[in-house]
Amino acid sequence: MKNPLDSAALNAAIEDVHRAGMPGLFAEVRDGEQVWRGAAGVADVDTGRPVTADMRHRVGSITKTFTAAAVMQQVESGQIDLDAPIGRYLPKLVPGERGEAITVRMLLNHTSGLAEYLPYAYPSLKAFPALADTGPQSLDDHRLTRFDPVELIEMGVTAPAFGAPGCTPGLYSNTNYLLLVQLLEEVTGTTAERYITRNVIERAGLQDTELPAGPHVNGPHSQLYEAWFGMIDPPRDYSVYDMSWVGPSASLTSTVTDLNRFFGKLLAGEVVSPSSLAQMQRTVPVVSQEGRTIDYGLGLHPMEGPGQGAFWGHGGTVWGGGALAMIRADGKRQMAVAVNMQRWNRLDSSGKPQPHPIDAALATLYRVAMYG
């Protein structure tokens, strides 16, 4: 566990991911006072502009940890009861018996049974999770669409339920976190963006992290290339995109340095109280968007290597971009990695994603970053 940072091994590992087919990626790894930052590949495949480790990046569902922290702050202040029914706060959005049965905690840990709204908002994804029957057309159609979060929630609430409220395994669903955004707005009297900015982002001292209002990433950033399982070839740039399709459940832009700082502050008890953090680390089994069963807490997800200690953090993807941030339970070792292409795996004859050299190269990078 006490492996110091090996810069040469990290440099080699990040280059290997680029060589395996990732256009560009960048990362920061911390071990106590030691810090390594690295980047490999290009931010723009047309111009050859290189990626750099200080770039801003859409970090997708890592935003959920920020949203969950904001909710836990309101739990601490007595404005939200974790085990109260969501119908008490938002009776119009989750009406009737369901509103009485689904608790705030079930939204945070994805055991509400509510369906994912995305296949209903994006018609060409309607067949999801049958990937071979999906297509990328509506990704283009909705580049600049301004979605109404209440309409998105209604899609998820009226869709066939995944299961009964509280049943496990749960289903990872953005519907849950859009409801939490509405809950935050209901109890704070301000927008979720404003509350999260003031009470989570600024409290953690993050300089390059924001919930964007428009379709552009502010500051130096990479293009974002979406392959949609080989159906977009060559992969298409989706770096300019209206993020209202996920709102403050997955729209954050940040840097690898800020992500490491945030998770460091979170595990040190400087964003939420130690008792709130303990609640966030209570996990249940949840079926991920990739169809795997994972352990999931309240906006936090643990990862363990063989014979190694637990790391806590979150991953995230948007159209074309992805990121992963993890911190060891003792707060000493940290990793944040950002990549500028998504869904690079082509489908086999049965419609399942085939392994790609990028997968193995990323797994090696994560192992070197987390365990040395």
C-alpha positions as CSV (number, residue, x, y, z in Angstrom):
1,M,0.0,0.0,0.0
2,K,2.9,2.4,0.6
3,N,4.1,2.5,-3.1
4,P,5.4,6.0,-3.9
5,L,4.5,7.6,-7.2
6,D,6.4,6.0,-10.1
7,S,6.5,8.8,-12.7
8,A,8.1,6.7,-15.4
9,A,5.5,3.9,-15.0
10,L,2.7,6.5,-15.0
11,N,4.1,8.2,-18.1
12,A,4.4,4.9,-19.9
13,A,0.9,3.8,-18.9
14,I,-0.8,7.0,-20.1
15,E,1.0,6.9,-23.4
16,D,-0.1,3.3,-23.8
17,V,-3.8,4.3,-23.6
18,H,-3.2,6.9,-26.4
19,R,-1.4,4.3,-28.5
20,A,-4.3,1.8,-28.0
21,G,-6.6,4.3,-29.8
22,M,-7.6,7.0,-27.4
23,P,-7.2,10.4,-29.1
24,G,-6.2,12.2,-25.9
25,L,-6.3,11.8,-22.1
26,F,-4.8,13.5,-19.1
27,A,-4.5,12.7,-15.4
28,E,-3.3,13.7,-12.0
29,V,-2.2,11.2,-9.3
30,R,-1.4,12.2,-5.7
31,D,0.3,10.3,-2.9
32,G,0.4,12.5,0.2
33,E,2.5,15.5,-0.9
34,Q,3.7,13.9,-4.1
35,V,1.9,14.9,-7.3
36,W,2.2,13.5,-10.8
37,R,0.4,15.1,-13.8
38,G,0.5,13.7,-17.3
39,A,-1.1,14.0,-20.7
40,A,-0.9,12.0,-23.9
41,G,-2.3,12.5,-27.4
42,V,-4.3,15.3,-29.0
43,A,-7.2,17.6,-28.0
44,D,-8.1,18.1,-31.6
45,V,-7.6,15.3,-34.2
46,D,-7.9,17.8,-37.1
47,T,-5.2,20.3,-35.9
48,G,-3.1,18.0,-33.8
49,R,-3.4,20.4,-30.8
50,P,-2.0,18.5,-27.8
51,V,-4.0,17.7,-24.6
52,T,-2.5,19.2,-21.4
53,A,-3.1,18.1,-17.8
54,D,-4.7,21.4,-16.8
55,M,-7.6,21.3,-19.3
56,R,-11.2,21.7,-18.3
57,H,-13.4,18.7,-19.1
58,R,-17.0,17.6,-18.9
59,V,-16.9,15.0,-16.1
60,G,-20.4,13.5,-16.4
61,S,-21.8,11.7,-13.4
62,I,-19.0,12.6,-11.1
63,T,-21.4,15.6,-10.7
64,K,-23.6,13.2,-8.7
65,T,-21.2,13.2,-5.8
66,F,-21.4,17.0,-5.7
67,T,-25.2,16.9,-5.8
68,A,-25.3,14.2,-3.1
69,A,-23.0,16.3,-0.9
70,A,-25.4,19.3,-1.3
71,V,-28.3,17.1,-0.3
72,M,-26.4,15.8,2.7
73,Q,-25.7,19.4,3.8
74,Q,-29.5,20.0,3.8
75,V,-30.0,16.7,5.8
76,E,-27.5,18.1,8.4
77,S,-29.4,21.4,8.6
78,G,-32.7,19.5,9.2
79,Q,-34.3,20.7,5.9
80,I,-34.3,17.2,4.4
81,D,-35.0,13.8,6.0
82,L,-33.1,11.0,4.3
83,D,-35.8,8.5,5.0
84,A,-38.8,10.7,4.3
85,P,-40.9,10.0,1.2
86,I,-40.1,12.1,-1.8
87,G,-43.8,12.7,-2.1
88,R,-43.7,14.8,1.0
89,Y,-41.4,17.3,-0.8
90,L,-42.4,16.9,-4.5
91,P,-45.9,15.5,-4.6
92,K,-46.6,16.7,-8.1
93,L,-43.4,15.0,-9.6
94,V,-43.8,11.7,-7.9
95,P,-47.5,11.4,-7.0
96,G,-49.6,8.8,-5.2
97,E,-48.4,5.6,-3.6
98,R,-45.0,5.8,-5.4
99,G,-44.3,9.2,-3.9
100,E,-45.0,7.7,-0.5
101,A,-42.9,4.6,-1.0
102,I,-39.7,6.2,-2.6
103,T,-37.5,7.9,0.0
104,V,-34.8,10.5,-0.5
105,R,-32.2,7.8,0.3
106,M,-33.6,5.6,-2.4
107,L,-33.0,8.4,-4.9
108,L,-29.4,8.9,-3.7
109,N,-28.5,5.2,-3.9
110,H,-30.6,4.3,-7.0
111,T,-32.9,1.9,-5.3
112,S,-36.1,3.9,-6.2
113,G,-37.0,1.5,-9.0
114,L,-37.5,4.5,-11.3
115,A,-36.6,4.0,-14.9
116,E,-33.9,5.9,-16.8
117,Y,-35.4,8.7,-18.9
118,L,-32.7,9.0,-21.5
119,P,-34.1,6.4,-24.0
120,Y,-37.3,8.4,-24.0
121,A,-35.7,11.8,-24.4
122,Y,-33.5,10.4,-27.3
123,P,-35.7,8.5,-29.7
124,S,-32.7,6.7,-31.4
125,L,-31.7,5.2,-28.0
126,K,-35.2,3.8,-27.3
127,A,-34.1,0.2,-27.6
128,F,-31.4,0.7,-24.9
129,P,-29.9,-1.6,-23.4
130,A,-30.2,-3.5,-26.7
131,L,-27.3,-1.6,-28.2
132,A,-27.4,-3.0,-31.7
133,D,-30.9,-1.6,-32.1
134,T,-29.9,1.9,-31.0
135,G,-28.3,4.6,-33.2
136,P,-26.6,8.0,-32.7
137,Q,-29.0,10.1,-34.8
138,S,-30.8,11.9,-31.9
139,L,-27.4,12.8,-30.4
140,D,-27.1,15.2,-33.3
141,D,-30.7,16.3,-33.2
142,H,-30.4,17.4,-29.6
143,R,-27.1,19.2,-29.7
144,L,-28.7,22.5,-28.8
145,T,-32.0,21.3,-27.4
146,R,-33.0,23.0,-24.1
147,F,-34.7,20.2,-22.1
148,D,-37.1,20.9,-19.3
149,P,-36.0,18.9,-16.3
150,V,-39.7,18.4,-15.2
151,E,-40.5,16.8,-18.6
152,L,-37.4,14.6,-18.3
153,I,-38.5,13.5,-14.8
154,E,-42.0,12.7,-16.1
155,M,-40.5,10.5,-18.8
156,G,-38.7,8.5,-16.1
157,V,-41.6,8.4,-13.6
158,T,-44.2,7.3,-16.2
159,A,-41.9,4.7,-17.9
160,P,-42.3,1.1,-16.7
161,A,-40.6,0.8,-13.3
162,F,-37.4,-1.2,-13.0
163,G,-38.6,-2.6,-9.6
164,A,-40.4,-1.9,-6.4
165,P,-39.0,1.0,-4.3
166,G,-36.2,-0.1,-2.0
167,C,-35.6,-3.4,-3.8
168,T,-32.0,-4.5,-4.6
169,P,-30.3,-4.6,-6.9
170,G,-31.3,-1.0,-7.8
171,L,-31.0,0.6,-11.2
172,Y,-28.6,3.4,-11.9
173,S,-30.9,6.1,-13.2
174,N,-30.5,9.8,-14.0
175,T,-34.2,10.2,-13.1
176,N,-33.2,9.9,-9.4
177,Y,-30.7,12.7,-9.5
178,L,-32.9,15.1,-11.5
179,L,-35.4,14.6,-8.7
180,L,-32.8,15.4,-6.1
181,V,-32.0,18.6,-8.0
182,Q,-35.6,19.6,-7.8
183,L,-35.6,18.7,-4.1
184,L,-32.6,20.9,-3.5
185,E,-34.4,23.8,-5.2
186,E,-37.5,23.2,-3.2
187,V,-35.8,23.3,0.2
188,T,-33.1,26.0,-0.5
189,G,-35.3,28.4,-2.4
190,T,-32.5,28.9,-5.0
191,T,-31.3,27.1,-8.1
192,A,-29.4,23.9,-7.6
193,E,-26.6,25.3,-9.7
194,R,-26.3,28.3,-7.3
195,Y,-26.5,26.2,-4.2
196,I,-24.0,23.6,-5.3
197,T,-21.6,26.3,-6.5
198,R,-21.7,28.2,-3.2
199,N,-21.8,25.3,-0.8
200,V,-19.9,22.5,-2.4
201,I,-17.6,23.9,-5.2
202,E,-16.6,27.0,-3.4
203,R,-16.4,25.3,0.0
204,A,-13.9,22.8,-1.4
205,G,-11.9,25.7,-2.8
206,L,-12.2,24.6,-6.5
207,Q,-11.0,27.2,-9.0
208,D,-11.8,25.6,-12.3
209,T,-15.1,23.8,-11.7
210,E,-18.5,25.0,-12.7
211,L,-22.0,23.9,-13.8
212,P,-22.2,25.5,-17.2
213,A,-25.2,27.6,-18.3
214,G,-24.6,27.3,-22.1
215,P,-23.4,24.6,-24.5
216,H,-19.7,25.6,-24.4
217,V,-16.9,24.5,-22.1
218,N,-15.2,27.7,-20.7
219,G,-11.4,27.8,-20.7
220,P,-8.8,25.5,-22.4
221,H,-10.4,22.1,-23.2
222,S,-10.4,19.2,-25.5
223,Q,-12.8,18.3,-28.3
224,L,-15.0,15.3,-27.3
225,Y,-15.3,12.4,-29.7
226,E,-18.3,10.1,-29.7
227,A,-18.0,6.7,-31.5
228,W,-21.3,5.2,-30.3
229,F,-20.1,1.6,-30.5
230,G,-18.5,2.0,-33.9
231,M,-21.7,3.5,-35.5
232,I,-20.0,6.9,-35.8
233,D,-16.9,6.4,-37.8
234,P,-14.8,8.5,-37.6
235,P,-15.9,9.6,-34.1
236,R,-17.8,12.9,-34.1
237,D,-17.0,16.0,-32.0
238,Y,-19.7,16.7,-29.4
239,S,-17.7,19.3,-27.3
240,V,-20.4,22.0,-28.0
241,Y,-23.5,20.5,-26.4
242,D,-26.4,21.8,-24.4
243,M,-26.1,19.9,-21.1
244,S,-29.8,20.4,-20.0
245,W,-30.3,16.7,-20.9
246,V,-28.7,15.9,-17.6
247,G,-28.6,19.2,-15.7
248,P,-26.8,19.3,-12.3
249,S,-26.8,15.5,-12.2
250,A,-24.0,15.2,-14.8
251,S,-23.2,18.5,-16.4
252,L,-20.2,19.6,-14.3
253,T,-16.9,20.8,-16.0
254,S,-13.8,20.5,-13.9
255,T,-10.1,19.7,-14.0
256,V,-8.3,16.6,-12.8
257,T,-6.6,18.8,-10.1
258,D,-10.0,20.1,-8.9
259,L,-11.5,16.6,-8.8
260,N,-8.7,15.3,-6.6
261,R,-9.0,18.4,-4.4
262,F,-12.8,17.9,-4.1
263,F,-12.6,14.2,-3.1
264,G,-9.7,14.9,-0.7
265,K,-11.8,17.6,1.0
266,L,-14.9,15.3,1.0
267,L,-13.1,12.4,2.7
268,A,-11.5,14.8,5.2
269,G,-15.0,15.8,6.4
270,E,-14.6,19.4,5.0
271,V,-17.6,19.3,2.6
272,V,-20.1,17.3,4.7
273,S,-19.8,16.1,8.3
274,P,-18.1,12.8,9.2
275,S,-21.6,11.2,10.0
276,S,-22.9,12.3,6.5
277,L,-19.8,10.8,4.9
278,A,-20.5,7.6,6.7
279,Q,-24.0,7.6,5.3
280,M,-22.6,8.2,1.8
281,Q,-20.3,5.2,2.2
282,R,-23.2,2.7,3.0
283,T,-23.6,0.8,-0.2
284,V,-26.2,-1.4,-1.9
285,P,-26.0,-3.4,-5.1
286,V,-27.0,-1.4,-8.2
287,V,-27.1,-2.4,-11.9
288,S,-24.9,0.1,-13.8
289,Q,-25.6,1.6,-17.2
290,E,-23.2,-1.0,-18.6
291,G,-25.4,-3.8,-17.1
292,R,-22.9,-4.7,-14.3
293,T,-23.9,-5.0,-10.7
294,I,-21.8,-2.6,-8.6
295,D,-21.8,-1.4,-5.0
296,Y,-23.2,2.2,-4.7
297,G,-23.6,4.5,-1.8
298,L,-25.1,8.0,-1.7
299,G,-23.3,9.5,-4.7
300,L,-20.2,7.5,-4.0
301,H,-18.9,4.3,-5.5
302,P,-16.2,2.0,-4.0
303,M,-13.5,0.2,-6.0
304,E,-11.1,-2.4,-4.7
305,G,-8.1,-4.1,-6.1
306,P,-7.2,-7.7,-5.2
307,G,-5.9,-7.6,-1.6
308,Q,-5.9,-3.8,-1.6
309,G,-7.9,-1.3,0.4
310,A,-11.0,0.5,-0.8
311,F,-11.0,3.5,-3.0
312,W,-14.0,5.8,-3.1
313,G,-15.1,8.0,-6.0
314,H,-17.2,8.2,-9.1
315,G,-17.0,7.9,-12.8
316,G,-18.8,9.8,-15.5
317,T,-19.5,10.0,-19.2
318,V,-21.1,12.5,-21.5
319,W,-21.4,12.3,-25.3
320,G,-17.7,12.1,-26.3
321,G,-16.0,12.5,-22.9
322,G,-15.4,10.6,-19.7
323,A,-13.6,10.9,-16.4
324,L,-12.9,8.8,-13.3
325,A,-11.9,10.1,-9.9
326,M,-10.9,7.9,-6.9
327,I,-9.4,8.4,-3.5
328,R,-8.1,5.8,-1.1
329,A,-10.1,5.4,2.1
330,D,-7.3,6.9,4.1
331,G,-7.2,10.0,1.9
332,K,-3.6,9.6,0.9
333,R,-3.6,8.2,-2.7
334,Q,-5.7,9.8,-5.3
335,M,-6.3,9.5,-9.1
336,A,-8.3,11.6,-11.6
337,V,-8.3,10.7,-15.3
338,A,-10.1,12.3,-18.2
339,V,-10.5,10.9,-21.7
340,N,-11.8,12.5,-24.9
341,M,-13.6,9.6,-26.6
342,Q,-16.5,7.4,-25.5
343,R,-18.1,4.1,-26.5
344,W,-15.1,3.0,-28.5
345,N,-16.1,-0.7,-28.3
346,R,-17.6,-2.1,-31.4
347,L,-20.5,-4.6,-31.1
348,D,-20.1,-8.3,-31.8
349,S,-22.7,-10.4,-33.7
350,S,-24.8,-10.8,-30.6
351,G,-24.8,-7.0,-30.0
352,K,-22.4,-7.0,-27.0
353,P,-19.5,-4.6,-26.9
354,Q,-16.2,-6.3,-27.9
355,P,-13.1,-5.8,-25.8
356,H,-10.8,-3.1,-27.2
357,P,-7.1,-2.5,-26.5
358,I,-8.1,0.8,-24.8
359,D,-9.9,-1.2,-22.1
360,A,-6.8,-3.1,-21.0
361,A,-4.6,0.0,-21.3
362,L,-6.9,2.1,-19.1
363,A,-7.1,-0.8,-16.5
364,T,-3.3,-0.8,-16.4
365,L,-3.2,3.0,-16.0
366,Y,-5.7,2.9,-13.1
367,R,-3.8,0.1,-11.4
368,V,-0.5,1.9,-11.6
369,A,-2.2,5.2,-10.5
370,M,-3.9,3.6,-7.5
371,Y,-1.5,1.0,-6.3
372,G,1.9,1.8,-7.9
